[in-house]
Amino acid sequence: MKKFAIAALAALILPTPAFADVELIKNGSFEVNKVADGDKVLIHNAGLTDWSFDPRPGSTPNSTRNYTWVASPGTADKATSGSFGVYPGFPINSPDGGDFIFADGDTNYNGALYQTVSGLTVGQKYTLNFWQAAGQQDGKTGPTTEMWKVMFGNDVQYSTKFLLPEGGHADWQQQSMTFVASQTSQMLSFLAEGTPNGHPPISMLDGVSLKAAVGVPEPGTWAMMIMGFGAVAGVMRSRPRKAVRA
């Protein structure tokens, strides 16, 4: 009977590991903006909420040299609002659906898109998921490469690199990365990178999500479990011993 009592006490004291499933990214689908359906607008005019962007210091206010657009579905291969499109045949929607980021990877025109993420636990692993796609500006020639440079705090990782033939494009593919938080608040940034300049490689981004890694108890949970084990051990030590018969 005492064994059952100890087991019940352990169940009460030892906590179930906390698998945080809280979304830490705001507007990760890029839906909150001022871009009309059928259009894509340079990011400094798009009214994209919760995200900031590199304004390319030294440029004039109306020509930020950050050729990053917020694009509505079906506009990747269309030239709208002074933008350009990739070669025809690009999918209308991303798997995440709705608006997405359309970014020039030319080093003369690329610029970082970033957001400060709060509520992190130092030492905790976090999983970043997002969708990426790629293409080449319509009318340009030669093969291209495209990828995203991703920074979370001081940690830098790169998405899978696309290797496209002239006039090619790559459909959406999901990316997953794991980062460890070193501070309770860190910046997450995306920078389109590619080759060659002048034939511009275009990277697309959608469905950004950051959550605590599944199956990894948070540091506070480990502390509670250790306390629970100590409490159970204390109960077992306090049990009266049976008299030894001669």
C-alpha positions in Angstrom: 0.0 0.0 0.0 2.9 2.4 0.8 4.3 1.8 -2.6 1.1 3.0 -4.1 1.1 6.1 -1.9 4.7 6.9 -2.9 3.8 6.5 -6.6 0.8 8.8 -6.1 3.0 11.4 -4.4 5.5 11.2 -7.2 2.8 11.8 -9.8 1.7 14.9 -7.9 5.1 16.3 -7.3 6.9 15.4 -10.5 5.7 17.8 -13.2 4.9 16.9 -16.8 7.6 18.4 -19.0 6.4 21.8 -20.4 6.6 21.5 -24.2 6.0 25.1 -25.2 4.0 25.5 -28.3 3.7 29.3 -28.3 4.2 31.1 -31.5 6.9 33.8 -31.0 6.8 35.5 -34.4 4.3 38.2 -35.1 2.8 38.6 -38.6 4.9 35.6 -39.8 2.7 35.2 -42.8 3.1 38.9 -43.8 -0.6 39.3 -44.1 -0.9 42.6 -42.1 0.1 45.3 -44.6 -1.3 47.9 -47.0 -0.7 46.0 -50.2 -3.8 45.5 -52.4 -4.7 42.2 -54.0 -3.0 41.9 -57.4 -0.1 44.2 -56.4 3.4 44.1 -54.9 4.9 47.1 -53.2 8.4 48.0 -52.1 8.7 47.2 -48.4 9.3 50.8 -47.3 5.8 51.7 -48.7 4.0 48.4 -47.9 3.0 49.1 -44.3 4.2 45.7 -43.1 3.5 45.5 -39.4 5.8 43.9 -36.8 8.8 43.8 -39.1 11.6 46.3 -39.8 13.9 46.5 -42.8 17.4 47.7 -43.7 16.9 51.1 -45.3 20.3 51.0 -46.9 21.8 54.2 -45.2 23.2 56.8 -47.6 20.4 56.4 -50.2 17.7 58.9 -50.9 14.4 58.6 -49.1 12.5 57.6 -52.1 15.1 55.2 -53.4 16.2 53.0 -50.5 18.1 50.6 -52.7 16.4 47.8 -50.8 14.6 45.9 -53.6 12.4 43.9 -51.3 8.7 43.8 -52.0 5.6 42.6 -50.1 3.7 40.7 -52.8 0.2 39.4 -53.1 -0.7 36.0 -54.5 -0.1 35.6 -58.3 2.3 38.6 -58.6 5.7 36.8 -58.5 5.9 36.7 -62.3 4.1 40.0 -62.8 5.6 43.6 -63.0 3.4 45.8 -60.8 3.9 49.2 -59.0 7.3 49.7 -60.6 8.4 46.2 -59.6 9.6 43.4 -61.9 8.6 39.8 -62.0 10.4 36.5 -62.4 10.0 34.3 -65.5 6.4 33.2 -66.2 5.0 30.0 -64.6 5.7 30.7 -61.0 3.0 29.2 -58.6 0.2 31.6 -57.6 0.2 30.7 -53.9 2.7 29.6 -51.4 1.8 26.7 -49.1 1.2 29.2 -46.4 -1.1 31.1 -48.6 -1.6 34.8 -49.0 1.0 37.5 -49.2 4.8 36.8 -49.2 8.2 38.5 -49.4 9.8 39.0 -52.9 13.5 40.0 -52.5 16.4 40.8 -54.8 19.5 39.0 -53.8 21.9 41.4 -55.7 24.3 42.7 -53.1 23.7 46.3 -54.5 20.0 46.1 -53.7 19.4 43.5 -51.0 18.4 44.5 -47.5 17.6 42.6 -44.3 14.1 42.0 -43.0 14.1 41.6 -39.2 12.0 41.3 -36.0 13.0 41.4 -32.3 11.7 38.2 -30.6 11.0 38.5 -26.8 10.1 36.0 -24.1 13.0 33.6 -24.8 14.6 31.3 -22.3 18.4 31.4 -22.2 19.8 27.9 -23.2 16.5 26.8 -24.7 16.4 25.4 -28.2 14.0 27.0 -30.7 12.9 25.7 -34.1 12.5 28.1 -36.9 10.4 27.0 -39.9 9.7 29.0 -43.1 8.9 28.5 -46.8 11.3 29.7 -49.5 11.2 29.8 -53.3 13.3 31.4 -56.0 13.4 32.7 -59.6 15.2 35.0 -62.0 14.1 38.4 -63.2 12.2 38.0 -66.5 14.4 39.0 -69.4 17.8 38.4 -67.7 20.2 35.7 -68.8 22.5 33.1 -67.3 22.1 30.7 -64.4 21.5 32.0 -60.8 21.8 30.9 -57.2 19.5 32.0 -54.4 19.3 31.4 -50.6 18.4 33.2 -47.4 21.0 34.2 -44.8 19.3 33.8 -41.4 20.5 35.4 -38.2 19.1 34.8 -34.7 21.1 36.7 -32.2 24.8 36.0 -33.2 24.0 32.6 -34.7 24.1 32.6 -38.6 22.6 29.8 -40.7 21.8 29.5 -44.4 18.8 28.0 -46.2 19.2 25.4 -48.9 20.8 27.0 -51.9 18.9 27.0 -55.2 20.8 26.4 -58.4 18.7 27.6 -61.3 19.3 27.5 -65.1 18.7 30.7 -67.1 15.0 31.7 -66.8 14.4 29.1 -64.2 12.4 29.2 -61.0 12.1 26.9 -58.0 8.8 26.0 -56.3 8.2 26.5 -52.6 10.1 24.3 -50.2 10.0 24.3 -46.4 13.1 25.0 -44.3 13.7 24.2 -40.7 16.6 25.4 -38.4 17.4 25.0 -34.7 18.8 27.9 -32.7 19.7 28.2 -29.0 18.8 31.4 -27.3 21.6 33.3 -25.6 19.4 36.2 -24.4 15.8 36.6 -23.4 15.3 39.0 -26.4 17.0 38.5 -29.8 16.8 39.7 -33.3 15.7 37.4 -36.1 16.7 38.6 -39.6 16.5 37.4 -43.2 18.7 38.6 -46.0 18.4 37.4 -49.6 21.7 36.4 -51.1 22.5 35.1 -54.5 24.5 35.3 -57.7 25.3 36.9 -60.1 24.6 40.6 -59.6 22.9 42.3 -62.5 20.9 39.2 -63.5 19.2 39.3 -60.3 18.5 36.2 -58.3 15.2 36.6 -56.5 14.3 34.9 -53.2 10.8 34.5 -51.8 9.8 34.0 -48.2 6.6 33.1 -46.4 5.2 31.4 -43.3 7.9 32.3 -40.7 7.4 30.5 -37.4 9.5 30.2 -34.3 8.6 27.9 -31.3 10.4 26.2 -28.5 11.9 22.9 -29.8 9.4 20.1 -29.3 10.2 17.5 -26.6 12.8 19.7 -24.9 11.8 20.6 -21.3 12.5 24.2 -20.4 15.1 24.9 -17.7 12.5 25.7 -15.1 10.9 22.3 -15.7 14.2 20.6 -15.0 14.4 22.4 -11.7 10.9 21.3 -10.7 11.7 17.7 -11.6 14.8 17.7 -9.5 12.9 19.0 -6.5 10.2 16.4 -7.1 12.8 13.6 -7.1 14.2 15.0 -3.9 10.8 15.0 -2.2 10.1 11.3 -3.2 13.5 10.3 -1.9 12.7 12.0 1.4 9.5 10.1 1.7 11.3 6.8 1.1 13.9 7.6 3.7 11.2 8.3 6.3 9.5 5.0 5.9 9.7 2.9 9.1 12.0 -0.1 8.8 10.7 -3.6 9.6 12.2 -5.2 12.7 14.7 -7.9 11.8 13.7 -11.3 13.3 16.2 -13.3 15.2 
